[in-house]
Amino acid sequence: MLQRTTVFACLAGIVLLGLYQDAARHLQAQGAQGAPAATVAFTNVNVVPMDTNRVLRDQTVIVTKDRIAAVGPGAKITIPEGATRVDGKGKFLMPGLAEMHGHIPPPTMPKAYVDDVLYLYVAAGITTVRGMQGAPGQLELREASKRGEIVAPALYLAGPPFTAKSVTTPAEAVDFVKKQKAEGWDLIKVMPGPSTENYDSMAKTAKEVGIPFAGHVPPLVGLPHVLEMGQSTIDHIDMYAEHLEGVTKPVTDAAVQDIVARTKKAGTVMVPTLYVWETLRGPITVESRTSLPELKYMPRQVVATWTKGLETRLSQPQYNAAEAKVYIDNRMKIMTSLYKSGVRILLGSDAPQQFNVPGFSIAHEMKRMADAGMTTFDILSSGTSLVGEYYKAQDDFGTVAAGKRADLVLLDANPLEGLDNVAKRAGVMIRGRWLPAAEIQKKLEEMAARNATATP
């Protein structure tokens, strides 16, 4: 039962594809993003560069095409003639955030639905997404995003997942990895099912050809061995509580510290997805999820399916609220220890997933990270500068500085003074294209109106 639940957490998108397609018939296609303005100047703005915990007051930031060209005091920066000016007086400019465990609908879905999901990420200030459920045709979507043809985050995409069904022998694992590397995928997505023999063949080949592998911890392989094999990220804090026999009873401090120390030594990065795991396994109420205001941006049939799934889980005879609380408490304890021990944490929420609306789910995730003891600066770093470091071989982004990719969020309040301020967006810049809040809000209202009138 446990393994089936774990598998469901990353396969829900596949299960819902047919439902998405039905709902998407009621959506209308969006226009292409188009080229960014040649030059944009943010004036009189307070810059939150995210290189350290600081604010640079009264700055001018010049963006040319898809790059930040200059950052400095207004008196020292010359604004090019003809530049589009954005008045940043009293506002705060920070790097765009990342969703490091997200899902992108396959291009076989109606274009309108794919566009809406990508737009939802951007609308919430998510300018980078690591897609963790690859499908044929998504590489073309990634390139369209790079060219600025669609409103979309920068995409780093896993190929079709490494599962017990997709790979049945070590030789197939070798071919699987080499094929995905040749096709141009950014990483191998590991699912729970593979055997140790097949996992090891995959990992060895991935290291040889130079492609990272990330995702789940297969139960047959086990957490210690996955750490030994150098998996790039472990997502969902997968199999930590299970390894510590902490599904139904509290874990001990000594046991937690041991596996956390091994994680730190291995250099493995964690993408926790705390909030969605509470939806899937925790002692929550249906109302706590169905009352989320951002659900209006999702197709009604999808929300209905999410609701039914949660109601079914909570009504099962084997569901025990007290044990579910122990499990979630153990995960939070492990999360706190990972953070305090210096294990690198990257921001991710597993959207779109049960009640995780793309982009908006990051706010819920950041709150749970704070509950685990992370500071506001470290939470913001987990979605900005640390992601930039993770992808430094591919591009230069994650801080506000000259030469960086121009993915930015303009806020009405200082994000370092409270995570709620991240939602006070005056606009988002994606690869140099400026989207003011009014334009974003109009698009969201159109999306909500379509979903409200669509037939379930």
Secondary structure, DSSP 8 states (H G I E B T S, - for coil): -HHHHHHHHHHHHHHTHHHHHHHHTT-----------SEEEEEEEEE--SSSS--EEEEEEEEETTEEEEEEEGGG----TT-EEEE-BT-EEEE-EEEEEE----TTS-HHHHHHHHHHHHHTTEEEEEE-S--TTHHHHHHHHHHTSSS--EEEEB-S-B-TTT--SHHHHHHHHHHHHHHT-SBEEE-S---HHHHHHHHHHHHHHT--EEE---TTT-HHHHHHTT-SEEETTTTHHHHTT-SSS---HHHHHHHHHHHHHHT-EEE--HHHHHHHHS---HHHHHT-GGGGGS-HHHHHHHHHHHHHHHHSTT--HHHHHHHHHHHHHHHHHHHHTT--B-----BSBTTB-TTTHHHHHHHHHHHTT--HHHHHHHTTHHHHHHTTTT---SS-STTSB--EEEESS-GGG-GGGGG-EEEEEETTEEEEHHHHHHHHHHHHHHHHHS--
